[in-house]
Each structure stands twice: as C-alpha cells, then as structure tokens.
C-alpha cells in the first residue's frame, strides 16, 4: 500500500500576549490560495503557515478570540506519502486512524503528567506526502474527541469526528475532513526531534509566543546515542523472532497445538500416503472471501480455448483462466486441454481432452462449489444457448510486479472494451455471451494477492485419483524394497530418497537447451548424484521421458563413489500396475512422477522445465508453512549455474524468462 509515516507534534498553551488584540486573530482575507510546505525527507518540516483558520468549529475560534490562557491544543500530523490516496482501502484508513489515535493518546498522557490535559486535539493529514507546497484544499484537519473527562488523559482519544470531505480522494463512507490553516511561524524557528527514526524534526510556531514542549521521555530520547537505539532494537527483536520461529516450527499450518514426534507406525502405507498432501490443510476461506467481494455477471460465460503441453504448463493455463473468470464474475465451461499426439510427442494438438485427462474433476467441482458458489460451471454435455463472440480474447496481464497499472480494474476495462467491439454484445442484456479465452501462463502476480489465497488456490487442481493410487503404490514399494524411513503421513520424509527430474527429452534437445554448458546429460546427472551424496541419500528416484537416458543414469549411479542406486517408477511397479500404466498416455505417465517427486526428501530439477519448477515452488510453500523458510534465490550470487535452492529443492542452469515469470507468477 505504500509507506506510511506518522509524525507527532504538539502546539500547547495557546497563550495570547496581553498586548495583542483579539482582532489580530480573526481570519484574514487571502489574495491567493493559502499555502504550506511539508518537506518529507530526512526531516518533516512545517513552515509558512498563514494566520487564518477556515471552517473551524466556532468554539475553537472562540478560544483564540477570548485569549483563554489555559487552553491547550494538540495537533497530530499524518503524512501518507501516497500520491493516490484513493487506492487506500477503508480498512487501511481505519488502521491509519487507530495508529494516530494511539500515538496521540500516548503523547497526551506523557505530557499531562505535569501539565493539564488538552482542550482540543486535531488530526491534520497531508494527503500527497510528496514534499511539495500545499494549498488549503490539499490539507485536511479533523477534530479528535477526547475521553469523557479531559482530566483523565489515560482514556486517550476516542474517535475521529469529521464534517466535510475531499470526496475525490477519500473512500465514500468518509464523508469529510474540515480544512484549516495554521498560524505563521516566520518569526523564529525551533526544532524538536521526534518520530521512530529520531530524525523527523518539526518547526515550531514561535510567533504566537507558544512555549516549547519538553516532556520527560523526549529528554531521555535526546540524550541517547544511535548505538544505544540499535542495541535496544536488536535485543528486543531477536528474542521475538526466535520465539516466533520456534512456534511455527512446532505447530503445523492452521493449528495452535504442537505436533507430536511420537506416533505409532502406519498400518496402511497406501491409504495414509493418499490422505496426506504436500500443502495441507486446504483452506477455502480466502477464496470464499474473494468470491464474495466479486460483482457477478449472469450474461457472460468463459471458455478456455487452447491449454496445452505437460502438467506444468496445463496447470498454469487452467489456474490463470479460473482466476480471470472469478475476477470478472463470469460463469465458465469446465476447462479442458489439448492432448499430445502419441505418434509424434512434439505435436501437442493431437486431440481435445477434458479436465479429467489430468486432474480430479470431482475434487475441483466440490472445492469450487464450497469456496465460490456464485460461479456457475458447466461440464461436457451441459451446453446452453449462448452467443459466441468471434475470436479469442487474450486477457490483459495482471502482473503487478511488471507495472502498478496492471490492476483488476484495468483487466475488466480491457475485457469490456474487447467484448463491446464484437457482434452480439449486449452490455446489460439478459442473453448469454460466450468468450473464448486464449491461454496464459503465470499471468498473475500471486505475491500481490492475500497470502492465504495464493497458498490455497493451486490446491483446486489435484491429480486424478487413479494416477495418485499408482504413485502411492510406487512409494510403498520404494519404502519396502530399500528399507527407507518413509512415513506416509509426512508430506516430506527426512533422509529417505533423492528425487531427480532429468530433462533431456528430444524436444529439449531440439530447442537447443542441452547444448548449453550447464544443461546437458553429464552436467545434470553429475549435479543430482553429488547432491544426493551431500545429503546422505543413497537412493535416487529419477523421472524422465527419455528411456535411454534413464538407463545411462542408472549405470552412472552405480559407478559413482560412493555408489548411488538410481531407480524409476517402472522398477517399483507390479505387473498389474504396469498394465494399468500402459493404458495411460505419455503425459499421464509424467503425473506419477509428479506425485512422487513432490514428496521426495530432496529434489533436483532443471530451470527451463515448468514441471521441475512447479515441484520446487510447491515444496517451497511446504517449507513456508513449516516455518523453516529459506531464501531460495541467494544461491544465484553464491554459485554459477544454479537458479534456485531453498535446501529442499534445487534448480540447475539459469534462464531469464523462467526466473522472471515463475517466482511470483506460479501458483504453489
């Protein structure tokens, strides 16, 4: 939302000198717009305020005219440092005001230990906060209510009382702020160090003979050195961090009770493995909240026209499409995908497949109904009459990290413009319009969304149940054959086996990937075997679409020192299971590897593979949930030819496009 800085200053004891006449304080006519300059850099400075007050409550002006010697006024200055405050949501403003009230209340309490409580407290807001000269219309002044008795300052500031507003800047329900100017301070300048960074300085109004405020706590602050401040901050934050880290480490995501390390052995490896997910538990609440805030349109239905490729790409295509539909408040056809031609694996347009080709349709529909019941989803055979708008719509990017202009509103405006240019478009009509969406890949800045939404949205897509059962059988046989410490109830078993994705298939070679220094068979396999030995793992589960490459990898592992056993899914399947797998397509075979690799002890993959990076990003979310998060991109500066390493997963080679798109664009 932008940095918010709160600076406090007090103008106390508004004493009028006896020799000054009350008329001198009356508002004076201005020859031009009154101005004020707020410098918001290393110091926050107020200067050249004119001596006229506009639209203040009568009782406040009366205090000036009557020369009330005991009247005290505190003024709280808030600098938003935001050029577009209309982007600030109501909840943010409420937090801003509460922070202001709390700070003002504390200052009042400290200052009234030896002085009377203030009669008036004002909130002044510099809306732009950009350090440019301010006219009267650019500053807001609102009165704050004190507690029932001003002689009891501990009650502090109760709430904000406003009357007239900057309607173009503030949210609708904030119906106003009074506008006013402060007295001039051109005669003399005094500085009072304040604020959390101890660098903000306020220029005091001296021309009105106002005494300088010296509360006890400010004397103590002024007398300390920066070293003391730093040590105090460090000694305060380090224990808090350690306590927080320890708590997250021993409490699974979404629970408040510590997990126990003592539990009886699993009695059914297959069922326990299937009942456990890498990212769990699934929480529909963030998506439910997002859908509840969406404006839904009954006259639009979206269709994903051309998702294609392996699971890494198709998963990204579908998740992007579903989120675009949610943001637009439209219905949708259950998204499908193109199937790869068995005779030519490079032809990804061999057939048209439904979602069930890769993913669990029943799971998806149940979770969408639970989280987003407002959306109507049509399955195959549930076609309804709709006017199909000609052409495919390529949606505007929602990558906020590429530009702040890539907002939801900008996408909706672009969609509306595209639709309005098509024959059959009816903006407010009841006739249903079908919009064919072109596929996008990692087109949302997921890190700009609520954390819970980013974490849970990708869990809508779960691999089809028959494939997951085959993967569970593979893990069971892996555990029993090599006597590995795999507890199927653990999302990621410790010290069990290494998972490697060997990306050396023909399409990678045709694209020129394998000719790069850090990408060929030798470099990939050397890295995987070295990492396995480094982590004390003597079994490597390898996945690849290149059968000959896997055979060479096995031979190399046995010749490695110390020897490493390289195995594949075929090595761990019974004849019955291999028969079932024979009925699956080439891309569906990869789904078995996908499930096993996501839950290996340590993973190694290739940076240009969306399959590999999907596995690594999902495992990184598990690390984050476990409270053991490691910055995965520091390795780019520490080692050559490594793009990602969080201690749990490691991505070989470097590639600008994937490294720019995936970290913030891929759904865990």
C-alpha positions as CSV (number, residue, x, y, z in Angstrom):
1,X,0.0,0.0,0.0
2,X,2.9,2.3,0.4
3,X,5.0,3.5,3.3
4,X,3.0,5.4,5.9
5,X,4.9,7.7,8.3
6,X,3.4,9.1,11.5
7,X,5.0,12.2,12.9
8,X,3.7,13.9,16.1
9,X,4.0,17.4,17.3
10,X,2.2,19.4,19.9
11,X,1.3,23.0,20.0
12,X,0.5,23.7,23.6
13,X,-0.7,26.5,25.8
14,X,-2.2,28.7,23.1
15,X,-1.5,31.9,25.1
16,X,-2.2,35.2,23.6
17,X,0.1,38.0,24.8
18,X,-1.9,40.7,26.7
19,X,-0.6,43.4,24.3
20,X,-2.1,41.6,21.3
21,X,-5.7,42.5,20.4
22,X,-8.2,39.7,19.9
23,X,-9.0,41.2,16.4
24,X,-5.5,40.2,15.3
25,X,-6.5,36.6,15.4
26,X,-9.6,36.9,13.2
27,X,-9.4,35.2,9.8
28,X,-8.0,37.5,7.2
29,X,-8.8,37.6,3.6
30,X,-6.3,35.9,1.3
31,X,-5.2,37.3,-2.0
32,X,-4.4,33.8,-3.3
33,X,-4.7,30.2,-2.2
34,X,-3.1,29.8,1.2
35,X,0.0,27.5,1.0
36,X,2.0,25.3,3.3
37,X,5.2,23.4,2.6
38,X,5.7,20.0,4.1
39,X,9.1,18.6,3.5
40,X,9.1,14.8,3.9
41,X,12.7,13.7,3.6
42,X,15.1,13.1,6.5
43,X,13.1,15.8,8.3
44,X,9.4,16.5,8.4
45,X,9.1,20.3,8.4
46,X,6.1,22.6,8.5
47,X,6.6,26.3,7.6
48,X,5.0,29.4,6.3
49,X,1.5,28.7,7.7
50,X,-0.7,31.7,7.2
51,X,-2.5,33.2,10.2
52,X,-6.1,32.4,9.2
53,X,-8.3,29.5,10.1
54,X,-11.0,28.3,7.8
55,X,-14.1,26.4,8.7
56,X,-13.0,25.6,12.3
57,X,-15.8,24.9,14.8
58,X,-17.0,28.2,16.5
59,X,-15.8,27.1,19.9
60,X,-12.2,26.6,18.7
61,X,-12.1,30.1,17.1
62,X,-13.6,31.4,20.3
63,X,-10.7,30.1,22.3
64,X,-8.4,32.3,20.3
65,X,-10.6,35.4,20.4
66,X,-11.1,35.2,24.1
67,X,-7.4,34.7,24.8
68,X,-8.0,31.7,27.0
69,X,-4.7,31.3,28.8
70,X,-5.2,27.7,29.9
71,X,-6.4,26.4,26.6
72,X,-4.2,23.7,25.1
73,X,-4.3,22.2,21.6
74,X,-2.5,19.1,20.4
75,X,-2.1,18.6,16.6
76,X,-1.3,15.2,15.1
77,X,0.2,15.3,11.7
78,X,-0.1,12.3,9.4
79,X,1.9,12.1,6.2
80,X,0.6,9.3,3.9
81,X,3.4,9.6,1.4
82,X,0.9,8.5,-1.2
83,X,0.2,10.3,-4.4
84,X,-3.0,8.4,-5.0
85,X,-4.8,8.1,-1.7
86,X,-7.9,6.8,-3.5
87,X,-6.1,3.5,-3.7
88,X,-6.2,3.2,0.1
89,X,-9.0,0.9,1.2
90,X,-11.3,1.7,4.1
91,X,-9.7,-0.8,6.4
92,X,-6.3,0.7,5.8
93,X,-7.6,4.2,6.7
94,X,-9.1,2.8,9.8
95,X,-5.8,1.3,10.8
96,X,-4.1,4.6,10.0
97,X,-6.5,6.4,12.2
98,X,-6.2,4.0,15.1
99,X,-2.5,4.3,14.9
100,X,-2.8,8.1,15.0
101,X,-5.2,7.9,17.9
102,X,-3.0,5.6,19.8
103,X,0.1,7.7,19.3
104,X,-1.7,10.9,20.1
105,X,-3.2,9.3,23.3
106,X,0.3,8.3,24.5
107,X,1.7,11.7,23.9
108,X,-1.2,13.4,25.7
109,X,-0.7,11.0,28.6
110,X,3.0,11.7,28.9
111,X,2.6,15.5,28.5
112,X,-0.1,15.8,31.1
113,X,1.8,14.2,33.9
114,X,2.9,17.8,34.8
115,X,0.5,19.8,32.6
116,X,-3.3,19.9,32.2
117,X,-4.9,17.8,29.6
118,X,-5.5,19.5,26.2
119,X,-8.8,21.1,25.5
120,X,-8.7,20.3,21.8
121,X,-6.9,17.7,19.6
122,X,-6.8,17.9,15.8
123,X,-5.8,15.4,13.1
124,X,-4.0,17.0,10.2
125,X,-3.5,14.9,7.1
126,X,-1.0,15.6,4.3
127,X,-2.7,13.6,1.6
128,X,0.0,13.6,-1.0
129,X,3.0,13.4,1.4
130,X,5.3,14.2,-1.5
131,X,7.1,17.3,-0.1
132,X,5.5,19.8,-2.5
133,X,3.9,23.1,-1.4
134,X,0.4,22.6,-0.1
135,X,-2.7,24.8,-0.5
136,X,-5.5,24.8,1.9
137,X,-7.5,22.4,-0.2
138,X,-4.7,19.9,-0.1
139,X,-4.7,19.5,3.7
140,X,-7.3,18.0,5.9
141,X,-8.0,19.0,9.6
142,X,-10.3,17.0,11.7
143,X,-11.1,17.2,15.4
144,X,-10.5,14.2,17.6
145,X,-12.8,13.5,20.6
146,X,-11.1,13.1,23.9
147,X,-12.3,10.8,26.7
148,X,-15.4,11.8,28.8
149,X,-13.1,13.7,31.2
150,X,-10.1,15.6,29.8
151,X,-8.6,15.4,33.3
152,X,-8.1,11.7,32.8
153,X,-5.7,11.5,29.9
154,X,-5.3,7.7,30.1
155,X,-8.7,7.5,28.4
156,X,-6.9,9.0,25.4
157,X,-8.5,9.8,22.0
158,X,-11.8,8.0,21.5
159,X,-12.6,8.5,17.8
160,X,-12.4,10.8,14.8
161,X,-15.0,13.5,14.3
162,X,-15.3,14.8,10.8
163,X,-17.7,17.0,8.9
164,X,-16.7,18.0,5.3
165,X,-14.7,15.9,2.8
166,X,-12.3,15.6,-0.1
167,X,-14.7,13.4,-2.0
168,X,-12.3,12.7,-4.8
169,X,-9.6,11.4,-2.5
170,X,-11.2,9.5,0.4
171,X,-13.5,6.5,0.3
172,X,-17.2,7.2,0.1
173,X,-18.1,6.5,3.7
174,X,-15.5,9.0,5.0
175,X,-17.8,11.9,4.4
176,X,-15.3,14.6,5.3
177,X,-12.4,16.4,6.8
178,X,-12.5,20.0,8.0
179,X,-10.0,22.2,6.2
180,X,-7.9,24.8,8.0
181,X,-4.6,26.7,8.0
182,X,-2.2,27.0,10.9
183,X,-0.5,30.2,12.2
184,X,2.6,31.6,10.6
185,X,6.0,30.7,12.1
186,X,8.2,33.0,10.1
187,X,9.5,35.0,13.1
188,X,11.5,32.3,14.8
189,X,12.4,28.6,14.2
190,X,12.8,26.0,16.8
191,X,13.3,22.2,16.3
192,X,12.1,19.3,18.3
193,X,13.3,15.8,17.4
194,X,10.5,13.2,17.2
195,X,9.3,10.0,15.5
196,X,10.5,6.4,15.5
197,X,13.6,7.2,13.4
198,X,14.6,10.1,15.6
199,X,15.3,12.2,12.6
200,X,12.0,13.9,11.9
201,X,12.1,17.5,13.0
202,X,9.1,19.8,13.5
203,X,9.4,23.5,13.0
204,X,7.5,25.1,16.0
205,X,5.2,28.1,15.8
206,X,7.1,30.7,17.7
207,X,5.4,33.9,16.6
208,X,2.4,33.2,18.8
209,X,4.6,33.0,21.9
210,X,4.0,29.3,22.4
211,X,6.2,27.6,25.0
212,X,8.3,24.7,23.7
213,X,7.2,21.3,24.9
214,X,9.8,19.2,26.8
215,X,8.2,16.0,28.1
216,X,10.4,13.8,30.1
217,X,10.6,10.9,27.6
218,X,11.8,13.3,24.9
219,X,14.7,14.3,27.2
220,X,15.7,10.7,27.6
221,X,15.5,10.1,23.9
222,X,17.6,13.1,23.0
223,X,20.3,12.0,25.5
224,X,20.9,8.6,23.9
225,X,23.3,7.7,21.2
226,X,22.3,5.9,18.0
227,X,24.3,2.8,19.2
228,X,22.1,2.5,22.2
229,X,19.0,2.7,20.0
230,X,20.3,0.0,17.7
231,X,21.3,-2.3,20.6
232,X,17.9,-1.8,22.2
233,X,16.1,-2.6,19.0
234,X,18.3,-5.7,18.4
235,X,17.8,-7.1,21.9
236,X,14.1,-6.6,21.6
237,X,13.5,-8.1,18.1
238,X,15.9,-11.1,18.3
239,X,14.1,-12.9,21.1
240,X,10.7,-12.2,19.4
241,X,12.0,-13.7,16.2
242,X,13.3,-16.8,17.9
243,X,10.1,-17.4,19.7
244,X,8.0,-16.9,16.6
245,X,10.3,-19.2,14.6
246,X,10.2,-21.9,17.2
247,X,6.4,-21.7,17.5
248,X,5.9,-22.1,13.7
249,X,8.4,-24.9,13.5
250,X,6.5,-27.0,16.1
251,X,2.9,-26.0,15.1
252,X,1.6,-27.2,11.7
253,X,-0.1,-24.7,9.5
254,X,-3.6,-23.7,10.7
255,X,-3.3,-25.3,14.2
256,X,-2.5,-24.0,17.6
257,X,-1.3,-27.3,19.2
258,X,2.2,-28.6,18.9
259,X,2.7,-31.7,16.7
260,X,4.0,-34.8,18.4
261,X,7.1,-36.6,17.1
262,X,5.9,-39.8,18.8
263,X,3.3,-41.8,16.9
264,X,2.6,-45.4,16.1
265,X,3.8,-46.8,12.8
266,X,1.5,-46.5,9.8
267,X,-0.7,-49.6,9.3
268,X,-1.7,-48.8,5.7
269,X,1.0,-47.0,3.7
270,X,-1.1,-46.6,0.6
271,X,-4.1,-45.0,2.3
272,X,-2.1,-42.9,4.6
273,X,0.0,-41.6,1.7
274,X,-3.1,-40.7,-0.3
275,X,-4.6,-39.0,2.7
276,X,-1.6,-36.7,3.0
277,X,-1.0,-33.7,0.8
278,X,2.1,-31.6,0.3
279,X,0.3,-28.3,1.1
280,X,-2.3,-29.0,3.8
281,X,-4.8,-28.5,5.2
282,X,-6.7,-26.9,2.3
283,X,-8.4,-23.8,3.4
284,X,-11.3,-22.5,1.2
285,X,-11.9,-19.3,3.3
286,X,-9.5,-16.9,1.3
287,X,-11.1,-17.8,-2.0
288,X,-14.6,-17.7,-0.5
289,X,-13.9,-14.1,0.7
290,X,-12.5,-13.1,-2.7
291,X,-15.6,-14.5,-4.5
292,X,-17.9,-12.8,-2.0
293,X,-16.4,-9.4,-2.9
294,X,-16.8,-10.0,-6.6
295,X,-19.6,-8.5,-8.7
296,X,-21.1,-11.4,-10.6
297,X,-22.5,-11.1,-14.1
298,X,-25.1,-13.5,-15.3
299,X,-24.7,-12.8,-19.0
300,X,-21.1,-14.0,-19.5
301,X,-19.6,-17.4,-19.7
302,X,-15.9,-18.0,-20.4
303,X,-14.2,-20.9,-22.2
304,X,-10.5,-21.8,-22.1
305,X,-9.7,-22.3,-25.8
306,X,-6.2,-23.7,-26.0
307,X,-4.5,-25.0,-22.9
308,X,-1.7,-27.5,-23.9
309,X,1.5,-29.2,-23.0
310,X,2.6,-31.2,-20.0
311,X,1.2,-30.8,-16.5
312,X,3.4,-27.9,-15.6
313,X,2.0,-25.7,-18.4
314,X,-1.5,-27.0,-18.4
315,X,-1.8,-26.5,-14.6
316,X,-0.7,-22.9,-15.0
317,X,-3.1,-22.3,-18.0
318,X,-6.1,-23.6,-16.1
319,X,-5.4,-21.8,-12.8
320,X,-4.9,-18.5,-14.6
321,X,-8.1,-18.9,-16.6
322,X,-10.2,-19.8,-13.5
323,X,-8.9,-16.8,-11.6
324,X,-9.6,-14.5,-14.6
325,X,-13.2,-15.8,-14.6
326,X,-13.5,-15.2,-10.9
327,X,-12.3,-11.6,-11.1
328,X,-14.7,-10.9,-13.9
329,X,-17.6,-12.6,-12.1
330,X,-18.4,-14.8,-15.0
331,X,-19.6,-18.4,-15.4
332,X,-17.3,-20.8,-17.1
333,X,-17.1,-24.1,-19.0
334,X,-15.1,-26.7,-17.1
335,X,-11.6,-26.0,-18.6
336,X,-10.0,-28.8,-20.6
337,X,-6.8,-29.1,-22.6
338,X,-5.3,-30.3,-25.9
339,X,-3.8,-33.9,-25.9
340,X,-0.4,-34.8,-27.2
341,X,-0.3,-37.0,-30.3
342,X,1.0,-40.4,-29.4
343,X,2.7,-40.9,-32.8
344,X,4.5,-37.5,-32.5
345,X,5.1,-36.3,-29.0
346,X,6.1,-32.9,-30.3
347,X,2.6,-32.3,-31.6
348,X,0.7,-31.0,-28.5
349,X,-2.5,-30.5,-30.5
350,X,-3.2,-34.2,-31.2
351,X,-6.6,-34.3,-29.5
352,X,-9.1,-32.4,-27.3
353,X,-9.3,-33.6,-23.7
354,X,-11.4,-32.8,-20.7
355,X,-10.1,-31.7,-17.3
356,X,-10.2,-35.4,-16.1
357,X,-7.4,-36.2,-18.5
358,X,-5.0,-34.9,-15.9
359,X,-6.9,-33.7,-12.9
360,X,-9.6,-34.8,-10.5
361,X,-12.8,-33.2,-11.8
362,X,-15.0,-34.2,-8.8
363,X,-12.5,-32.7,-6.4
364,X,-12.3,-29.4,-8.4
365,X,-16.1,-29.0,-8.7
366,X,-16.6,-29.8,-5.0
367,X,-14.0,-27.3,-3.8
368,X,-15.2,-24.6,-6.2
369,X,-18.8,-25.1,-5.0
370,X,-17.6,-24.8,-1.4
371,X,-15.5,-21.7,-1.9
372,X,-17.2,-19.9,-4.8
373,X,-20.8,-21.0,-5.0
374,X,-21.7,-17.9,-7.0
375,X,-19.9,-19.2,-10.1
376,X,-21.8,-21.5,-12.4
377,X,-19.6,-24.2,-14.0
378,X,-20.8,-26.2,-17.0
379,X,-19.4,-29.7,-17.8
380,X,-19.3,-31.5,-21.1
381,X,-22.8,-32.2,-22.3
382,X,-24.3,-29.3,-20.3
383,X,-24.2,-26.8,-23.2
384,X,-26.6,-23.9,-23.1
385,X,-27.6,-21.4,-25.7
386,X,-25.1,-18.6,-25.8
387,X,-24.0,-16.0,-28.4
388,X,-20.3,-16.8,-29.1
389,X,-18.3,-13.6,-29.6
390,X,-15.9,-14.0,-32.5
391,X,-12.2,-14.5,-31.9
392,X,-10.2,-15.4,-28.9
393,X,-9.6,-12.9,-26.1
394,X,-6.1,-12.6,-24.8
395,X,-6.6,-11.2,-21.3
396,X,-4.5,-8.2,-20.1
397,X,-1.7,-9.2,-17.7
398,X,-2.3,-9.0,-14.0
399,X,1.4,-8.9,-13.2
400,X,1.5,-6.1,-10.7
401,X,5.3,-6.6,-10.4
402,X,5.6,-5.6,-14.0
403,X,3.6,-2.4,-13.5
404,X,1.3,-0.9,-10.9
405,X,-1.2,-0.2,-13.8
406,X,-1.9,-4.0,-14.2
407,X,-4.8,-3.9,-11.8
408,X,-8.0,-5.9,-11.7
409,X,-9.9,-2.8,-12.8
410,X,-7.6,-2.4,-15.8
411,X,-8.2,-6.0,-16.9
412,X,-12.0,-5.6,-16.5
413,X,-12.0,-2.4,-18.6
414,X,-9.9,-4.2,-21.3
415,X,-12.3,-7.1,-21.3
416,X,-15.3,-4.8,-21.6
417,X,-13.8,-3.0,-24.5
418,X,-12.9,-6.2,-26.4
419,X,-16.5,-7.5,-25.9
420,X,-18.1,-4.3,-26.9
421,X,-16.4,-4.4,-30.3
422,X,-17.9,-7.8,-31.1
423,X,-21.1,-8.5,-32.9
424,X,-23.8,-9.8,-30.5
425,X,-22.5,-7.9,-27.5
426,X,-25.2,-6.6,-25.1
427,X,-23.8,-4.9,-22.0
428,X,-26.9,-5.0,-19.9
429,X,-28.9,-7.7,-21.8
430,X,-30.0,-11.0,-20.4
431,X,-28.7,-13.0,-23.4
432,X,-25.7,-15.2,-22.5
433,X,-22.4,-14.3,-24.3
434,X,-19.6,-16.8,-24.7
435,X,-16.0,-15.5,-24.6
436,X,-13.2,-17.8,-25.7
437,X,-10.0,-17.1,-23.7
438,X,-6.6,-17.6,-25.0
439,X,-4.3,-19.5,-22.6
440,X,-2.0,-17.5,-20.4
441,X,0.9,-18.8,-18.3
442,X,1.8,-17.3,-14.9
443,X,0.0,-14.1,-15.8
444,X,-0.9,-13.1,-12.2
445,X,1.4,-11.6,-9.6
446,X,0.4,-14.1,-7.0
447,X,2.6,-12.4,-4.3
448,X,0.4,-9.3,-4.6
449,X,-2.6,-11.4,-3.5
450,X,-3.6,-12.3,0.0
451,X,-1.2,-15.0,1.3
452,X,-4.0,-17.4,2.1
453,X,-5.4,-17.0,-1.4
454,X,-2.0,-17.7,-3.1
455,X,-1.4,-20.7,-0.9
456,X,-4.7,-22.4,-1.3
457,X,-5.8,-21.6,-4.9
458,X,-3.5,-24.0,-6.6
459,X,-4.9,-26.8,-4.4
460,X,-8.1,-26.7,-6.5
461,X,-6.2,-28.9,-9.1
462,X,-5.4,-32.4,-7.8
463,X,-4.0,-35.2,-10.0
464,X,-6.6,-37.7,-11.0
465,X,-7.3,-40.4,-8.3
466,X,-6.2,-43.5,-10.4
467,X,-2.8,-41.9,-11.0
468,X,-2.4,-41.0,-7.4
469,X,-3.1,-44.6,-6.4
470,X,-0.3,-45.8,-8.8
471,X,2.1,-43.2,-7.2
472,X,1.2,-44.4,-3.7
473,X,2.0,-48.0,-4.8
474,X,5.4,-46.8,-6.1
475,X,6.2,-45.1,-2.8
476,X,5.1,-48.2,-0.8
477,X,7.4,-50.4,-2.8
478,X,10.2,-47.9,-2.6
479,X,9.9,-47.9,1.2
480,X,9.8,-51.7,1.5
481,X,12.4,-52.6,-1.2
482,X,15.1,-50.3,0.1
483,X,14.0,-50.1,3.8
484,X,13.7,-46.3,3.6
485,X,12.5,-44.2,6.5
486,X,9.3,-43.1,4.8
487,X,6.3,-42.3,7.0
488,X,3.4,-41.9,4.5
489,X,1.8,-39.4,6.9
490,X,4.7,-37.0,6.4
491,X,4.3,-34.7,3.4
492,X,8.1,-34.6,3.0
493,X,10.1,-37.5,4.6
494,X,13.5,-36.7,6.1
495,X,16.6,-38.7,5.0
496,X,14.7,-41.1,2.7
497,X,15.4,-40.6,-1.0
498,X,16.5,-38.0,-3.6
499,X,14.2,-37.0,-6.5
500,X,15.7,-36.0,-9.8
501,X,14.0,-34.7,-13.0
502,X,16.3,-35.5,-15.9
503,X,15.2,-33.1,-18.7
504,X,16.9,-34.5,-21.7
505,X,14.0,-35.4,-24.0
506,X,14.0,-34.8,-27.7
507,X,12.0,-31.6,-27.5
508,X,14.6,-30.1,-25.1
509,X,17.4,-31.1,-27.5
510,X,15.5,-29.6,-30.5
511,X,15.1,-26.4,-28.6
512,X,18.9,-26.2,-28.0
513,X,18.7,-26.5,-24.3
514,X,21.1,-29.4,-24.0
515,X,23.8,-27.6,-25.9
516,X,24.2,-25.1,-23.0
517,X,27.2,-25.7,-20.7
518,X,25.0,-26.3,-17.6
519,X,22.2,-28.3,-19.2
520,X,23.4,-31.5,-20.8
521,X,23.1,-35.0,-19.6
522,X,26.5,-35.1,-17.9
523,X,26.1,-31.8,-16.0
524,X,22.6,-32.7,-14.9
525,X,23.4,-36.2,-13.7
526,X,26.7,-35.1,-12.0
527,X,24.8,-32.4,-10.1
528,X,22.0,-34.8,-9.0
529,X,24.4,-37.5,-7.8
530,X,26.6,-35.0,-6.0
531,X,23.6,-33.5,-4.2
532,X,22.3,-36.9,-3.2
533,X,25.6,-37.9,-1.6
534,X,25.9,-34.5,0.0
535,X,22.5,-35.0,1.8
536,X,23.4,-38.6,2.7
537,X,20.9,-40.2,0.4
538,X,21.9,-43.4,-1.4
539,X,18.7,-43.9,-3.4
540,X,17.7,-41.5,-6.3
541,X,14.2,-41.7,-7.8
542,X,14.6,-40.4,-11.4
543,X,12.0,-39.2,-13.8
544,X,12.4,-38.5,-17.5
545,X,10.7,-39.1,-20.8
546,X,13.9,-40.4,-22.2
547,X,14.2,-44.1,-21.5
548,X,17.8,-44.5,-22.8
549,X,18.8,-41.5,-20.7
550,X,17.4,-43.2,-17.6
551,X,19.3,-46.4,-18.3
552,X,22.6,-44.4,-18.6
553,X,21.8,-42.6,-15.4
554,X,21.4,-45.9,-13.5
555,X,24.8,-47.1,-14.8
556,X,26.4,-43.9,-13.8
557,X,25.0,-44.0,-10.3
558,X,26.4,-47.5,-9.7
559,X,29.8,-46.3,-10.8
560,X,29.7,-43.2,-8.6
561,X,31.7,-43.0,-5.4
562,X,30.0,-43.9,-3.1
563,X,27.6,-45.9,-5.3
564,X,24.1,-44.4,-5.6
565,X,21.1,-46.6,-6.6
566,X,19.0,-44.8,-9.4
567,X,15.5,-46.2,-9.8
568,X,12.4,-45.4,-11.8
569,X,8.7,-45.9,-11.4
570,X,8.8,-49.0,-13.7
571,X,11.3,-50.6,-11.3
572,X,8.8,-50.2,-8.5
573,X,5.6,-51.4,-10.1
574,X,4.0,-54.9,-10.1
575,X,2.9,-56.4,-13.4
576,X,-0.7,-55.4,-12.7
577,X,0.3,-51.8,-12.1
578,X,2.5,-51.7,-15.2
579,X,-0.5,-53.0,-17.2
580,X,-2.6,-50.1,-15.9
581,X,0.1,-47.6,-16.7
582,X,0.4,-49.0,-20.2
583,X,-3.2,-47.7,-20.8
584,X,-2.1,-44.2,-19.9
585,X,-0.8,-41.5,-22.3
586,X,2.8,-40.2,-22.3
587,X,1.7,-37.0,-20.3
588,X,-0.2,-39.1,-17.8
589,X,2.9,-41.2,-17.1
590,X,4.5,-38.0,-16.0
591,X,1.7,-37.5,-13.5
592,X,3.0,-40.5,-11.5
593,X,6.5,-38.9,-11.3
594,X,4.9,-35.6,-10.4
595,X,3.3,-37.0,-7.3
596,X,6.3,-38.9,-6.1
597,X,8.8,-36.1,-6.7
598,X,6.7,-33.5,-4.9
599,X,7.2,-35.6,-1.8
600,X,10.8,-36.7,-2.0
601,X,13.3,-35.8,0.7
602,X,15.4,-33.5,-1.6
603,X,14.7,-32.6,-5.1
604,X,16.8,-31.5,-8.1
605,X,15.3,-30.2,-11.4
606,X,16.0,-28.1,-14.5
607,X,15.2,-24.3,-14.6
608,X,13.6,-24.3,-18.1
609,X,11.2,-27.1,-17.1
610,X,7.8,-25.9,-15.9
611,X,7.4,-29.4,-14.5
612,X,10.5,-29.1,-12.3
613,X,9.8,-25.5,-11.2
614,X,6.2,-26.4,-10.2
615,X,7.5,-29.1,-8.0
616,X,10.1,-26.8,-6.4
617,X,7.6,-23.9,-5.8
618,X,5.1,-26.2,-4.2
619,X,7.7,-27.7,-1.9
620,X,8.8,-24.2,-1.1
621,X,5.3,-23.5,0.1
622,X,5.6,-26.5,2.4
623,X,8.8,-25.0,3.9
624,X,7.0,-21.7,4.4
625,X,4.1,-23.4,6.2
626,X,6.6,-25.3,8.4
627,X,8.2,-22.1,9.5
628,X,11.6,-23.2,8.0
629,X,11.6,-20.8,5.1
630,X,15.0,-20.2,3.4
631,X,15.5,-17.5,0.7
632,X,15.9,-19.7,-2.4
633,X,17.5,-17.0,-4.7
634,X,20.6,-16.2,-2.8
635,X,22.3,-19.1,-4.4
636,X,22.3,-17.2,-7.7
637,X,25.1,-15.0,-6.4
638,X,26.9,-17.7,-4.5
639,X,27.1,-20.4,-7.2
640,X,27.2,-20.4,-11.0
641,X,24.6,-22.3,-12.9
642,X,22.0,-22.6,-10.1
643,X,18.8,-20.6,-10.2
644,X,17.0,-21.8,-7.0
645,X,18.0,-23.6,-3.8
646,X,15.9,-23.5,-0.6
647,X,17.6,-26.5,1.0
648,X,14.7,-28.7,-0.1
649,X,14.8,-28.2,-3.9
650,X,17.5,-27.1,-6.3
651,X,17.1,-25.9,-9.9
652,X,20.0,-26.2,-12.3
653,X,21.0,-23.7,-15.0
654,X,19.9,-20.1,-15.5
655,X,17.2,-18.7,-17.7
656,X,16.0,-15.1,-17.6
657,X,12.4,-15.7,-18.8
658,X,11.6,-18.5,-16.4
659,X,13.3,-16.8,-13.5
660,X,11.3,-13.6,-14.1
661,X,7.9,-15.3,-14.7
662,X,7.8,-18.2,-12.2
663,X,8.8,-17.0,-8.7
664,X,5.8,-14.6,-8.5
665,X,3.6,-16.0,-11.2
666,X,3.3,-19.7,-10.4
667,X,0.6,-21.0,-8.0
668,X,2.0,-23.3,-5.3
